[in-house]
């Protein structure tokens, strides 16, 4: 049948600015309450907040357990 070509749905390009992540206060009362329940000691607290010791092995987040 003439006139039938490939019709694909292309991904629309966005030409806007990237949104900046909001500044998060890791010492806010809500963050401290959350940390109280998830951290077991000071080293664990710092590790969870992103302050890792030099030479620490990289975490394997998202790895399948199969």
PQR file of N, CA, C, O and H, with PARSE charges and radii, in Angstrom:
ATOM      1  N   UNK A   1       0.838  -1.173   0.000 -0.4000 1.5000
ATOM      2  CA  UNK A   1       0.000   0.000   0.000 -0.0000 2.0000
ATOM      3  C   UNK A   1       0.884   1.237   0.000  0.5500 1.7000
ATOM      4  O   UNK A   1       1.724   1.393   0.886 -0.5500 1.4000
ATOM      5  N   UNK A   2       0.713   2.102  -0.958 -0.4000 1.5000
ATOM      6  CA  UNK A   2       1.528   3.307  -1.014 -0.0000 2.0000
ATOM      7  C   UNK A   2       1.140   4.287   0.094  0.5500 1.7000
ATOM      8  O   UNK A   2      -0.005   4.346   0.542 -0.5500 1.4000
ATOM      9  H   UNK A   2       0.030   1.976  -1.678  0.4000 1.0000
ATOM     10  N   UNK A   3       2.134   5.038   0.506 -0.4000 1.5000
ATOM     11  CA  UNK A   3       1.892   6.058   1.530 -0.0000 2.0000
ATOM     12  C   UNK A   3       2.105   5.562   2.947  0.5500 1.7000
ATOM     13  O   UNK A   3       2.008   6.335   3.900 -0.5500 1.4000
ATOM     14  H   UNK A   3       3.065   4.990   0.143  0.4000 1.0000
ATOM     15  N   UNK A   4       2.393   4.285   3.088 -0.4000 1.5000
ATOM     16  CA  UNK A   4       2.653   3.778   4.441 -0.0000 2.0000
ATOM     17  C   UNK A   4       4.149   3.674   4.648  0.5500 1.7000
ATOM     18  O   UNK A   4       4.797   2.768   4.124 -0.5500 1.4000
ATOM     19  H   UNK A   4       2.472   3.657   2.314  0.4000 1.0000
ATOM     20  N   UNK A   5       4.679   4.579   5.393 -0.4000 1.5000
ATOM     21  CA  UNK A   5       6.101   4.554   5.699 -0.0000 2.0000
ATOM     22  C   UNK A   5       6.302   4.159   7.143  0.5500 1.7000
ATOM     23  O   UNK A   5       5.350   3.900   7.880 -0.5500 1.4000
ATOM     24  H   UNK A   5       4.152   5.315   5.819  0.4000 1.0000
ATOM     25  N   UNK A   6       7.556   4.118   7.526 -0.4000 1.5000
ATOM     26  CA  UNK A   6       7.843   3.808   8.927 -0.0000 2.0000
ATOM     27  C   UNK A   6       7.434   4.994   9.783  0.5500 1.7000
ATOM     28  O   UNK A   6       7.793   6.137   9.499 -0.5500 1.4000
ATOM     29  H   UNK A   6       8.329   4.328   6.927  0.4000 1.0000
ATOM     30  N   UNK A   7       6.702   4.715  10.803 -0.4000 1.5000
ATOM     31  CA  UNK A   7       6.311   5.762  11.745 -0.0000 2.0000
ATOM     32  C   UNK A   7       6.817   5.347  13.119  0.5500 1.7000
ATOM     33  O   UNK A   7       6.264   4.446  13.750 -0.5500 1.4000
ATOM     34  H   UNK A   7       6.411   3.786  11.034  0.4000 1.0000
ATOM     35  N   UNK A   8       7.848   5.996  13.564 -0.4000 1.5000
ATOM     36  CA  UNK A   8       8.394   5.673  14.872 -0.0000 2.0000
ATOM     37  C   UNK A   8       8.131   6.802  15.837  0.5500 1.7000
ATOM     38  O   UNK A   8       8.031   7.966  15.450 -0.5500 1.4000
ATOM     39  H   UNK A   8       8.297   6.727  13.051  0.4000 1.0000
ATOM     40  N   UNK A   9       8.023   6.452  17.054 -0.4000 1.5000
ATOM     41  CA  UNK A   9       7.839   7.478  18.078 -0.0000 2.0000
ATOM     42  C   UNK A   9       9.212   7.889  18.573  0.5500 1.7000
ATOM     43  O   UNK A   9       9.881   7.128  19.272 -0.5500 1.4000
ATOM     44  H   UNK A   9       8.104   5.506  17.368  0.4000 1.0000
ATOM     45  N   UNK A  10       9.624   9.074  18.217 -0.4000 1.5000
ATOM     46  CA  UNK A  10      10.922   9.568  18.658 -0.0000 2.0000
ATOM     47  C   UNK A  10      10.833  10.164  20.042  0.5500 1.7000
ATOM     48  O   UNK A  10       9.762  10.569  20.494 -0.5500 1.4000
ATOM     49  H   UNK A  10       9.080   9.692  17.650  0.4000 1.0000
ATOM     50  N   UNK A  11      11.949  10.213  20.697 -0.4000 1.5000
ATOM     51  CA  UNK A  11      11.998  10.795  22.021 -0.0000 2.0000
ATOM     52  C   UNK A  11      12.080  12.314  21.875  0.5500 1.7000
ATOM     53  O   UNK A  11      12.937  12.831  21.158 -0.5500 1.4000
ATOM     54  H   UNK A  11      12.819   9.884  20.330  0.4000 1.0000
ATOM     55  N   UNK A  12      11.201  13.008  22.544 -0.4000 1.5000
ATOM     56  CA  UNK A  12      11.188  14.466  22.478 -0.0000 2.0000
ATOM     57  C   UNK A  12      12.389  15.017  23.221  0.5500 1.7000
ATOM     58  O   UNK A  12      12.720  14.559  24.315 -0.5500 1.4000
ATOM     59  H   UNK A  12      10.505  12.589  23.126  0.4000 1.0000
ATOM     60  N   UNK A  13      13.029  15.992  22.628 -0.4000 1.5000
ATOM     61  CA  UNK A  13      14.196  16.603  23.265 -0.0000 2.0000
ATOM     62  C   UNK A  13      13.751  17.788  24.105  0.5500 1.7000
ATOM     63  O   UNK A  13      12.955  18.615  23.659 -0.5500 1.4000
ATOM     64  H   UNK A  13      12.760  16.364  21.740  0.4000 1.0000
ATOM     65  N   UNK A  14      14.254  17.860  25.284 -0.4000 1.5000
ATOM     66  CA  UNK A  14      13.946  19.006  26.133 -0.0000 2.0000
ATOM     67  C   UNK A  14      15.114  19.981  26.067  0.5500 1.7000
ATOM     68  O   UNK A  14      16.276  19.604  26.219 -0.5500 1.4000
ATOM     69  H   UNK A  14      14.900  17.188  25.646  0.4000 1.0000
ATOM     70  N   UNK A  15      14.781  21.209  25.841 -0.4000 1.5000
ATOM     71  CA  UNK A  15      15.815  22.233  25.708 -0.0000 2.0000
ATOM     72  C   UNK A  15      15.853  23.146  26.925  0.5500 1.7000
ATOM     73  O   UNK A  15      16.382  24.256  26.846 -0.5500 1.4000
ATOM     74  H   UNK A  15      13.838  21.516  25.717  0.4000 1.0000
ATOM     75  N   UNK A  16      15.307  22.701  28.036 -0.4000 1.5000
ATOM     76  CA  UNK A  16      15.296  23.520  29.243 -0.0000 2.0000
ATOM     77  C   UNK A  16      16.564  23.326  30.056  0.5500 1.7000
ATOM     78  O   UNK A  16      17.386  22.458  29.764 -0.5500 1.4000
ATOM     79  H   UNK A  16      14.878  21.800  28.099  0.4000 1.0000
ATOM     80  N   UNK A  17      16.703  24.150  31.077 -0.4000 1.5000
ATOM     81  CA  UNK A  17      17.856  24.024  31.966 -0.0000 2.0000
ATOM     82  C   UNK A  17      17.671  22.826  32.881  0.5500 1.7000
ATOM     83  O   UNK A  17      16.546  22.449  33.211 -0.5500 1.4000
ATOM     84  H   UNK A  17      16.035  24.855  31.315  0.4000 1.0000
ATOM     85  N   UNK A  18      18.790  22.230  33.287 -0.4000 1.5000
ATOM     86  CA  UNK A  18      18.722  21.138  34.252 -0.0000 2.0000
ATOM     87  C   UNK A  18      18.353  21.706  35.614  0.5500 1.7000
ATOM     88  O   UNK A  18      18.838  22.763  36.016 -0.5500 1.4000
ATOM     89  H   UNK A  18      19.703  22.536  33.018  0.4000 1.0000
ATOM     90  N   UNK A  19      17.496  20.993  36.307 -0.4000 1.5000
ATOM     91  CA  UNK A  19      17.102  21.451  37.628 -0.0000 2.0000
ATOM     92  C   UNK A  19      18.197  21.114  38.627  0.5500 1.7000
ATOM     93  O   UNK A  19      18.728  20.004  38.642 -0.5500 1.4000
ATOM     94  H   UNK A  19      17.102  20.133  35.980  0.4000 1.0000
ATOM     95  N   UNK A  20      18.522  22.091  39.455 -0.4000 1.5000
ATOM     96  CA  UNK A  20      19.547  21.898  40.464 -0.0000 2.0000
ATOM     97  C   UNK A  20      18.946  21.192  41.669  0.5500 1.7000
ATOM     98  O   UNK A  20      17.827  21.492  42.085 -0.5500 1.4000
ATOM     99  H   UNK A  20      18.091  22.994  39.442  0.4000 1.0000
ATOM    100  N   UNK A  21      19.706  20.246  42.226 -0.4000 1.5000
ATOM    101  CA  UNK A  21      19.228  19.552  43.414 -0.0000 2.0000
ATOM    102  C   UNK A  21      19.194  20.530  44.577  0.5500 1.7000
ATOM    103  O   UNK A  21      20.102  21.346  44.729 -0.5500 1.4000
ATOM    104  H   UNK A  21      20.615  20.002  41.887  0.4000 1.0000
ATOM    105  N   UNK A  22      18.157  20.454  45.396 -0.4000 1.5000
ATOM    106  CA  UNK A  22      18.089  21.370  46.536 -0.0000 2.0000
ATOM    107  C   UNK A  22      19.183  21.051  47.563  0.5500 1.7000
ATOM    108  O   UNK A  22      19.578  19.897  47.733 -0.5500 1.4000
ATOM    109  H   UNK A  22      17.419  19.790  45.273  0.4000 1.0000
ATOM    110  N   UNK A  23      19.646  22.063  48.217 -0.4000 1.5000
ATOM    111  CA  UNK A  23      20.661  21.900  49.268 -0.0000 2.0000
ATOM    112  C   UNK A  23      20.012  21.207  50.462  0.5500 1.7000
ATOM    113  O   UNK A  23      18.978  21.655  50.956 -0.5500 1.4000
ATOM    114  H   UNK A  23      19.326  23.000  48.078  0.4000 1.0000
ATOM    115  N   UNK A  24      20.610  20.129  50.917 -0.4000 1.5000
ATOM    116  CA  UNK A  24      20.049  19.356  52.027 -0.0000 2.0000
ATOM    117  C   UNK A  24      20.947  19.514  53.239  0.5500 1.7000
ATOM    118  O   UNK A  24      22.165  19.352  53.152 -0.5500 1.4000
ATOM    119  H   UNK A  24      21.450  19.765  50.515  0.4000 1.0000
ATOM    120  N   UNK A  25      20.335  19.832  54.369 -0.4000 1.5000
ATOM    121  CA  UNK A  25      21.079  19.983  55.613 -0.0000 2.0000
ATOM    122  C   UNK A  25      21.117  18.630  56.318  0.5500 1.7000
ATOM    123  O   UNK A  25      20.093  18.153  56.807 -0.5500 1.4000
ATOM    124  H   UNK A  25      19.347  19.964  54.440  0.4000 1.0000
ATOM    125  N   UNK A  26      22.309  18.006  56.372 -0.4000 1.5000
ATOM    126  CA  UNK A  26      22.407  16.674  56.977 -0.0000 2.0000
ATOM    127  C   UNK A  26      22.400  16.734  58.503  0.5500 1.7000
ATOM    128  O   UNK A  26      22.409  15.698  59.169 -0.5500 1.4000
ATOM    129  H   UNK A  26      23.141  18.394  55.975  0.4000 1.0000
ATOM    130  N   UNK A  27      22.383  17.940  59.051 -0.4000 1.5000
ATOM    131  CA  UNK A  27      22.323  18.079  60.508 -0.0000 2.0000
ATOM    132  C   UNK A  27      20.967  18.583  60.981  0.5500 1.7000
ATOM    133  O   UNK A  27      20.826  18.996  62.132 -0.5500 1.4000
ATOM    134  H   UNK A  27      22.376  18.781  58.511  0.4000 1.0000
ATOM    135  N   UNK A  28      19.967  18.553  60.101 -0.4000 1.5000
ATOM    136  CA  UNK A  28      18.634  19.013  60.486 -0.0000 2.0000
ATOM    137  C   UNK A  28      18.018  18.025  61.469  0.5500 1.7000
ATOM    138  O   UNK A  28      18.428  16.865  61.513 -0.5500 1.4000
ATOM    139  H   UNK A  28      20.081  18.218  59.166  0.4000 1.0000
ATOM    140  N   UNK A  29      17.050  18.460  62.251 -0.4000 1.5000
ATOM    141  CA  UNK A  29      16.426  17.545  63.225 -0.0000 2.0000
ATOM    142  C   UNK A  29      15.829  16.295  62.577  0.5500 1.7000
ATOM    143  O   UNK A  29      15.925  15.207  63.143 -0.5500 1.4000
ATOM    144  H   UNK A  29      16.717  19.403  62.216  0.4000 1.0000
ATOM    145  N   UNK A  30      15.219  16.432  61.406 -0.4000 1.5000
ATOM    146  CA  UNK A  30      14.637  15.264  60.737 -0.0000 2.0000
ATOM    147  C   UNK A  30      15.735  14.298  60.295  0.5500 1.7000
ATOM    148  O   UNK A  30      15.577  13.084  60.418 -0.5500 1.4000
ATOM    149  H   UNK A  30      15.141  17.316  60.946  0.4000 1.0000
ATOM    150  N   UNK A  31      16.840  14.826  59.786 -0.4000 1.5000
ATOM    151  CA  UNK A  31      17.949  13.974  59.357 -0.0000 2.0000
ATOM    152  C   UNK A  31      18.596  13.286  60.553  0.5500 1.7000
ATOM    153  O   UNK A  31      18.994  12.125  60.458 -0.5500 1.4000
ATOM    154  H   UNK A  31      16.968  15.813  59.686  0.4000 1.0000
ATOM    155  N   UNK A  32      18.702  13.982  61.664 -0.4000 1.5000
ATOM    156  CA  UNK A  32      19.289  13.383  62.866 -0.0000 2.0000
ATOM    157  C   UNK A  32      18.411  12.270  63.419  0.5500 1.7000
ATOM    158  O   UNK A  32      18.919  11.248  63.879 -0.5500 1.4000
ATOM    159  H   UNK A  32      18.378  14.925  61.741  0.4000 1.0000
ATOM    160  N   UNK A  33      17.096  12.463  63.378 -0.4000 1.5000
ATOM    161  CA  UNK A  33      16.190  11.420  63.850 -0.0000 2.0000
ATOM    162  C   UNK A  33      16.296  10.189  62.963  0.5500 1.7000
ATOM    163  O   UNK A  33      16.310   9.064  63.462 -0.5500 1.4000
ATOM    164  H   UNK A  33      16.684  13.294  63.004  0.4000 1.0000
ATOM    165  N   UNK A  34      16.370  10.392  61.664 -0.4000 1.5000
ATOM    166  CA  UNK A  34      16.532   9.275  60.732 -0.0000 2.0000
ATOM    167  C   UNK A  34      17.851   8.553  60.997  0.5500 1.7000
ATOM    168  O   UNK A  34      17.898   7.323  61.016 -0.5500 1.4000
ATOM    169  H   UNK A  34      16.359  11.306  61.258  0.4000 1.0000
ATOM    170  N   UNK A  35      18.905   9.313  61.198 -0.4000 1.5000
ATOM    171  CA  UNK A  35      20.227   8.739  61.450 -0.0000 2.0000
ATOM    172  C   UNK A  35      20.257   7.958  62.761  0.5500 1.7000
ATOM    173  O   UNK A  35      20.948   6.945  62.870 -0.5500 1.4000
ATOM    174  H   UNK A  35      18.867  10.312  61.182  0.4000 1.0000
ATOM    175  N   UNK A  36      19.518   8.424  63.742 -0.4000 1.5000
ATOM    176  CA  UNK A  36      19.449   7.735  65.036 -0.0000 2.0000
ATOM    177  C   UNK A  36      18.949   6.303  64.866  0.5500 1.7000
ATOM    178  O   UNK A  36      19.408   5.387  65.548 -0.5500 1.4000
ATOM    179  H   UNK A  36      18.956   9.247  63.654  0.4000 1.0000
ATOM    180  N   UNK A  37      18.001   6.126  63.948 -0.4000 1.5000
ATOM    181  CA  UNK A  37      17.409   4.804  63.766 -0.0000 2.0000
ATOM    182  C   UNK A  37      18.191   3.911  62.805  0.5500 1.7000
ATOM    183  O   UNK A  37      18.055   2.689  62.872 -0.5500 1.4000
ATOM    184  H   UNK A  37      17.627   6.870  63.394  0.4000 1.0000
ATOM    185  N   UNK A  38      19.011   4.483  61.908 -0.4000 1.5000
ATOM    186  CA  UNK A  38      19.690   3.630  60.928 -0.0000 2.0000
ATOM    187  C   UNK A  38      21.166   3.404  61.216  0.5500 1.7000
ATOM    188  O   UNK A  38      21.734   2.425  60.735 -0.5500 1.4000
ATOM    189  H   UNK A  38      19.121   5.476  61.854  0.4000 1.0000
ATOM    190  N   UNK A  39      21.804   4.280  61.987 -0.4000 1.5000
ATOM    191  CA  UNK A  39      23.237   4.132  62.250 -0.0000 2.0000
ATOM    192  C   UNK A  39      23.453   3.451  63.591  0.5500 1.7000
ATOM    193  O   UNK A  39      22.685   3.644  64.533 -0.5500 1.4000
ATOM    194  H   UNK A  39      21.342   5.076  62.379  0.4000 1.0000
ATOM    195  N   UNK A  40      24.514   2.648  63.665 -0.4000 1.5000
ATOM    196  CA  UNK A  40      24.803   1.908  64.893 -0.0000 2.0000
ATOM    197  C   UNK A  40      25.937   2.526  65.701  0.5500 1.7000
ATOM    198  O   UNK A  40      26.026   2.308  66.910 -0.5500 1.4000
ATOM    199  H   UNK A  40      25.139   2.491  62.900  0.4000 1.0000
ATOM    200  N   UNK A  41      26.798   3.291  65.049 -0.4000 1.5000
ATOM    201  CA  UNK A  41      27.893   3.961  65.751 -0.0000 2.0000
ATOM    202  C   UNK A  41      28.361   5.142  64.904  0.5500 1.7000
ATOM    203  O   UNK A  41      27.817   5.390  63.828 -0.5500 1.4000
ATOM    204  H   UNK A  41      26.725   3.467  64.067  0.4000 1.0000
ATOM    205  N   UNK A  42      29.352   5.860  65.380 -0.4000 1.5000
ATOM    206  CA  UNK A  42      29.816   7.067  64.693 -0.0000 2.0000
ATOM    207  C   UNK A  42      30.395   6.743  63.320  0.5500 1.7000
ATOM    208  O   UNK A  42      30.142   7.465  62.355 -0.5500 1.4000
ATOM    209  H   UNK A  42      29.793   5.659  66.255  0.4000 1.0000
ATOM    210  N   UNK A  43      31.167   5.669  63.225 -0.4000 1.5000
ATOM    211  CA  UNK A  43      31.758   5.303  61.942 -0.0000 2.0000
ATOM    212  C   UNK A  43      30.670   4.963  60.925  0.5500 1.7000
ATOM    213  O   UNK A  43      30.773   5.323  59.753 -0.5500 1.4000
ATOM    214  H   UNK A  43      31.373   5.082  64.009  0.4000 1.0000
ATOM    215  N   UNK A  44      29.635   4.274  61.376 -0.4000 1.5000
ATOM    216  CA  UNK A  44      28.519   3.933  60.504 -0.0000 2.0000
ATOM    217  C   UNK A  44      27.782   5.197  60.080  0.5500 1.7000
ATOM    218  O   UNK A  44      27.366   5.321  58.928 -0.5500 1.4000
ATOM    219  H   UNK A  44      29.551   3.981  62.329  0.4000 1.0000
ATOM    220  N   UNK A  45      27.623   6.122  60.998 -0.4000 1.5000
ATOM    221  CA  UNK A  45      26.975   7.406  60.703 -0.0000 2.0000
ATOM    222  C   UNK A  45      27.723   8.150  59.604  0.5500 1.7000
ATOM    223  O   UNK A  45      27.112   8.618  58.643 -0.5500 1.4000
ATOM    224  H   UNK A  45      27.961   6.022  61.934  0.4000 1.0000
ATOM    225  N   UNK A  46      29.032   8.259  59.742 -0.4000 1.5000
ATOM    226  CA  UNK A  46      29.833   8.975  58.746 -0.0000 2.0000
ATOM    227  C   UNK A  46      29.801   8.247  57.403  0.5500 1.7000
ATOM    228  O   UNK A  46      29.741   8.885  56.351 -0.5500 1.4000
ATOM    229  H   UNK A  46      29.528   7.879  60.522  0.4000 1.0000
ATOM    230  N   UNK A  47      29.840   6.929  57.435 -0.4000 1.5000
ATOM    231  CA  UNK A  47      29.805   6.147  56.202 -0.0000 2.0000
ATOM    232  C   UNK A  47      28.484   6.375  55.464  0.5500 1.7000
ATOM    233  O   UNK A  47      28.479   6.531  54.243 -0.5500 1.4000
ATOM    234  H   UNK A  47      29.888   6.410  58.289  0.4000 1.0000
ATOM    235  N   UNK A  48      27.374   6.394  56.190 -0.4000 1.5000
ATOM    236  CA  UNK A  48      26.069   6.599  55.572 -0.0000 2.0000
ATOM    237  C   UNK A  48      25.907   8.009  55.023  0.5500 1.7000
ATOM    238  O   UNK A  48      25.150   8.224  54.076 -0.5500 1.4000
ATOM    239  H   UNK A  48      27.378   6.267  57.182  0.4000 1.0000
ATOM    240  N   UNK A  49      26.603   8.961  55.605 -0.4000 1.5000
ATOM    241  CA  UNK A  49      26.512  10.351  55.151 -0.0000 2.0000
ATOM    242  C   UNK A  49      27.508  10.673  54.037  0.5500 1.7000
ATOM    243  O   UNK A  49      27.541  11.801  53.544 -0.5500 1.4000
ATOM    244  H   UNK A  49      27.217   8.786  56.375  0.4000 1.0000
ATOM    245  N   UNK A  50      28.314   9.695  53.638 -0.4000 1.5000
ATOM    246  CA  UNK A  50      29.210   9.909  52.500 -0.0000 2.0000
ATOM    247  C   UNK A  50      30.637  10.237  52.856  0.5500 1.7000
ATOM    248  O   UNK A  50      31.432  10.529  51.962 -0.5500 1.4000
ATOM    249  H   UNK A  50      28.287   8.779  54.038  0.4000 1.0000
ATOM    250  N   UNK A  51      30.997  10.202  54.123 -0.4000 1.5000
ATOM    251  CA  UNK A  51      32.369  10.477  54.553 -0.0000 2.0000
ATOM    252  C   UNK A  51      33.077   9.147  54.786  0.5500 1.7000
ATOM    253  O   UNK A  51      33.140   8.649  55.910 -0.5500 1.4000
ATOM    254  H   UNK A  51      30.351   9.965  54.849  0.4000 1.0000
ATOM    255  N   UNK A  52      33.604   8.583  53.707 -0.4000 1.5000
ATOM    256  CA  UNK A  52      34.258   7.278  53.808 -0.0000 2.0000
ATOM    257  C   UNK A  52      35.749   7.439  54.053  0.5500 1.7000
ATOM    258  O   UNK A  52      36.347   8.440  53.656 -0.5500 1.4000
ATOM    259  H   UNK A  52      33.552   8.987  52.794  0.4000 1.0000
ATOM    260  N   UNK A  53      36.344   6.460  54.703 -0.4000 1.5000
ATOM    261  CA  UNK A  53      37.762   6.521  55.015 -0.0000 2.0000
ATOM    262  C   UNK A  53      38.570   6.253  53.746  0.5500 1.7000
ATOM    263  O   UNK A  53      38.079   5.605  52.822 -0.5500 1.4000
ATOM    264  H   UNK A  53      35.858   5.648  55.026  0.4000 1.0000
ATOM    265  N   UNK A  54      39.814   6.753  53.698 -0.4000 1.5000
ATOM    266  CA  UNK A  54      40.645   6.528  52.513 -0.0000 2.0000
ATOM    267  C   UNK A  54      40.940   5.043  52.313  0.5500 1.7000
ATOM    268  O   UNK A  54      41.238   4.330  53.271 -0.5500 1.4000
ATOM    269  H   UNK A  54      40.213   7.280  54.448  0.4000 1.0000
ATOM    270  N   UNK A  55      40.859   4.590  51.094 -0.4000 1.5000
ATOM    271  CA  UNK A  55      41.149   3.205  50.787 -0.0000 2.0000
ATOM    272  C   UNK A  55      39.999   2.256  51.048  0.5500 1.7000
ATOM    273  O   UNK A  55      40.181   1.040  50.993 -0.5500 1.4000
ATOM    274  H   UNK A  55      40.617   5.170  50.315  0.4000 1.0000
ATOM    275  N   UNK A  56      38.806   2.790  51.333 -0.4000 1.5000
ATOM    276  CA  UNK A  56      37.652   1.934  51.603 -0.0000 2.0000
ATOM    277  C   UNK A  56      37.192   1.278  50.306  0.5500 1.7000
ATOM    278  O   UNK A  56      37.219   1.906  49.248 -0.5500 1.4000
ATOM    279  H   UNK A  56      38.658   3.778  51.378  0.4000 1.0000
ATOM    280  N   UNK A  57      36.774   0.030  50.381 -0.4000 1.5000
ATOM    281  CA  UNK A  57      36.258  -0.610  49.165 -0.0000 2.0000
ATOM    282  C   UNK A  57      34.957   0.049  48.733  0.5500 1.7000
ATOM    283  O   UNK A  57      34.151   0.457  49.569 -0.5500 1.4000
ATOM    284  H   UNK A  57      36.752  -0.481  51.241  0.4000 1.0000
ATOM    285  N   UNK A  58      34.757   0.148  47.423 -0.4000 1.5000
ATOM    286  CA  UNK A  58      33.534   0.776  46.919 -0.0000 2.0000
ATOM    287  C   UNK A  58      32.364  -0.155  47.167  0.5500 1.7000
ATOM    288  O   UNK A  58      32.486  -1.375  47.065 -0.5500 1.4000
ATOM    289  H   UNK A  58      35.411  -0.184  46.744  0.4000 1.0000
ATOM    290  N   UNK A  59      31.209   0.452  47.502 -0.4000 1.5000
ATOM    291  CA  UNK A  59      30.019  -0.355  47.786 -0.0000 2.0000
ATOM    292  C   UNK A  59      29.482  -0.950  46.495  0.5500 1.7000
ATOM    293  O   UNK A  59      29.648  -0.380  45.417 -0.5500 1.4000
ATOM    294  H   UNK A  59      31.110   1.444  47.585  0.4000 1.0000
ATOM    295  N   UNK A  60      28.840  -2.098  46.619 -0.4000 1.5000
ATOM    296  CA  UNK A  60      28.290  -2.787  45.448 -0.0000 2.0000
ATOM    297  C   UNK A  60      26.781  -2.675  45.491  0.5500 1.7000
ATOM    298  O   UNK A  60      26.090  -3.690  45.577 -0.5500 1.4000
ATOM    299  H   UNK A  60      28.705  -2.561  47.496  0.4000 1.0000
ATOM    300  N   UNK A  61      26.254  -1.454  45.431 -0.4000 1.5000
ATOM    301  CA  UNK A  61      24.814  -1.227  45.470 -0.0000 2.0000
ATOM    302  C   UNK A  61      24.182  -1.714  44.175  0.5500 1.7000
ATOM    303  O   UNK A  61      24.758  -1.573  43.096 -0.5500 1.4000
ATOM    304  H   UNK A  61      26.815  -0.630  45.361  0.4000 1.0000
ATOM    305  N   UNK A  62      23.003  -2.280  44.293 -0.4000 1.5000
ATOM    306  CA  UNK A  62      22.254  -2.696  43.133 -0.0000 2.0000
ATOM    307  C   UNK A  62      22.701  -4.007  42.518  0.5500 1.7000
ATOM    308  O   UNK A  62      22.188  -4.396  41.469 -0.5500 1.4000
ATOM    309  H   UNK A  62      22.535  -2.394  45.170  0.4000 1.0000
ATOM    310  N   UNK A  63      23.642  -4.699  43.140 -0.4000 1.5000
ATOM    311  CA  UNK A  63      24.099  -5.966  42.600 -0.0000 2.0000
ATOM    312  C   UNK A  63      23.051  -7.039  42.860  0.5500 1.7000
ATOM    313  O   UNK A  63      22.480  -7.112  43.948 -0.5500 1.4000
ATOM    314  H   UNK A  63      24.059  -4.383  43.992  0.4000 1.0000
ATOM    315  N   UNK A  64      22.804  -7.866  41.859 -0.4000 1.5000
ATOM    316  CA  UNK A  64      21.823  -8.942  42.003 -0.0000 2.0000
ATOM    317  C   UNK A  64      22.316  -9.986  42.993  0.5500 1.7000
ATOM    318  O   UNK A  64      23.511 -10.271  43.065 -0.5500 1.4000
ATOM    319  H   UNK A  64      23.267  -7.807  40.975  0.4000 1.0000
ATOM    320  N   UNK A  65      21.393 -10.551  43.750 -0.4000 1.5000
ATOM    321  CA  UNK A  65      21.763 -11.570  44.734 -0.0000 2.0000
ATOM    322  C   UNK A  65      21.339 -12.955  44.272  0.5500 1.7000
ATOM    323  O   UNK A  65      20.920 -13.779  45.085 -0.5500 1.4000
ATOM    324  H   UNK A  65      20.422 -10.320  43.691  0.4000 1.0000
ATOM    325  N   UNK A  66      21.444 -13.218  42.978 -0.4000 1.5000
ATOM    326  CA  UNK A  66      21.034 -14.525  42.470 -0.0000 2.0000
ATOM    327  C   UNK A  66      22.215 -15.430  42.253  0.5500 1.7000
ATOM    328  O   UNK A  66      22.047 -16.572  41.827 -0.5500 1.4000
ATOM    329  H   UNK A  66      21.785 -12.548  42.318  0.4000 1.0000
TER
END
